[in-house]
Each structure stands twice: as structure tokens, then as C-alpha cells.
Amino acid sequence: MESKRVNSLQQVELNEISEDFIDPGIDLEAALKESSAALDLFLNNRFSDALALLKPRKNQSMYHAMGYTSILVMQAGMTFDPKDMDNAMASLGNPWRHAKNFGRKLE
């Protein structure tokens, strides 16, 4: 099973990802696949690669926004750098906005 993870990590081409050329209509399967690949990168200590994979779609996908924000918050907690803290605080609103927009209306 671990060999499958290595293969999926090798298929991620980070150099070809650009915010300018992202299709706004990402489907659920693609969002989950990319988020899972970013999680694998993160768990293999490739933090900047995980952030680079999530960043282009962080404003379009709730899963990308949550992953991106989670990594920034963990980074801020580990470094205590004021700049990292500011970045994490600024990104905390993104997942909430996505959840509010795509979630069920209970009222």
C-alpha cells in the first residue's frame, strides 16, 4: 500500500501549477485527490510542496482551503514567528467562507 502513495506523490508536478490557469469548476473527486496528495506531501516533511499544491485552489475548494490553513497554523505554532502567525490568522477565514457558501442552509 505504501508503494501506491509513493507513486501518487511522484505524479504531482508542482512546477505546472499556476493560479492564473486554474479551472474554477473543480469537481469533488479532483479536490479530494489533490488534497490527499498534499496531505501525503505534508506527512513526508515536504511542507512547502504541500502548500504549493494547495495554494492555487485555496479560494475555490473547501478542502484546499482547509488543508492550506491547517498547514499555516501548524507552521505558526511551531515557529512562533510573527509573520507566520499573521499569515495563519489571515487564512483562517477562507475555510469558514467556503463552508458557509457550500454548506446546507439550516434556517
C-alpha positions in Angstrom: 0.0 0.0 0.0 2.9 2.4 0.7 4.2 2.0 -2.8 1.0 3.4 -4.1 1.5 6.5 -2.1 5.0 7.0 -3.4 3.7 6.7 -7.0 0.9 9.3 -6.3 3.5 11.6 -4.9 5.7 11.3 -7.9 2.8 12.2 -10.2 2.3 15.6 -8.6 4.0 18.1 -10.9 4.3 21.3 -8.8 6.0 23.3 -11.5 3.0 23.2 -13.8 0.5 24.6 -11.2 -0.4 28.3 -11.5 -3.1 30.3 -10.0 -3.7 32.0 -13.4 -4.7 28.8 -15.2 -6.9 27.1 -12.7 -10.3 25.8 -13.8 -12.8 27.3 -11.3 -15.1 24.3 -11.6 -13.2 21.7 -9.7 -15.1 18.6 -9.0 -15.2 16.7 -5.7 -13.1 13.8 -6.9 -10.3 16.1 -8.1 -10.4 18.2 -5.0 -10.1 15.1 -2.8 -7.3 13.7 -4.9 -5.2 16.9 -4.8 -5.9 17.4 -1.1 -4.9 13.8 -0.4 -1.7 14.3 -2.4 -0.9 17.4 -0.4 -1.5 15.5 2.9 0.9 12.8 1.7 3.5 15.6 1.0 2.9 17.2 4.3 3.3 13.9 6.2 6.6 13.2 4.3 8.0 16.5 5.6 7.6 18.3 2.3 5.7 21.3 3.7 6.5 23.8 1.0 5.5 21.3 -1.7 2.2 20.7 0.1 1.5 24.4 0.4 2.4 24.9 -3.3 -0.1 22.2 -4.3 -2.9 23.6 -2.2 -2.4 27.4 -2.7 -3.8 27.7 -6.3 -7.2 26.4 -5.4 -7.5 27.6 -1.8 -10.1 30.2 -2.9 -12.1 27.7 -4.9 -12.2 24.5 -2.9 -13.1 24.0 0.8 -10.7 21.0 1.0 -7.8 23.0 -0.4 -8.6 26.0 1.9 -8.8 23.8 5.0 -5.5 22.0 4.2 -3.7 25.2 3.4 -4.9 26.9 6.5 -4.1 23.9 8.7 -0.5 23.8 7.5 -0.1 27.5 8.0 -1.5 27.3 11.6 0.8 24.3 12.4 3.8 26.2 11.0 2.9 29.3 13.1 2.6 27.2 16.2 6.0 25.6 15.6 8.0 28.7 14.7 6.3 31.4 16.8 7.4 33.8 14.0 5.1 36.9 14.0 5.0 36.8 10.1 3.8 33.1 10.2 1.2 34.0 12.8 -0.1 36.8 10.7 -0.3 34.5 7.6 -2.1 31.9 9.6 -4.6 34.3 11.1 -5.3 35.9 7.6 -6.0 32.5 6.1 -8.4 31.3 8.9 -11.4 33.0 7.2 -11.1 31.0 3.9 -12.4 27.6 5.1 -15.2 29.3 7.0 -16.3 31.2 3.9 -16.3 28.1 1.8 -18.2 26.1 4.4 -20.8 28.9 4.6 -21.2 29.2 0.8 -21.4 25.4 0.1 -23.0 24.2 3.3 -26.6 23.5 3.8 -28.9 26.3 4.8 -30.4 25.4 8.2 -32.6 28.5 8.6 
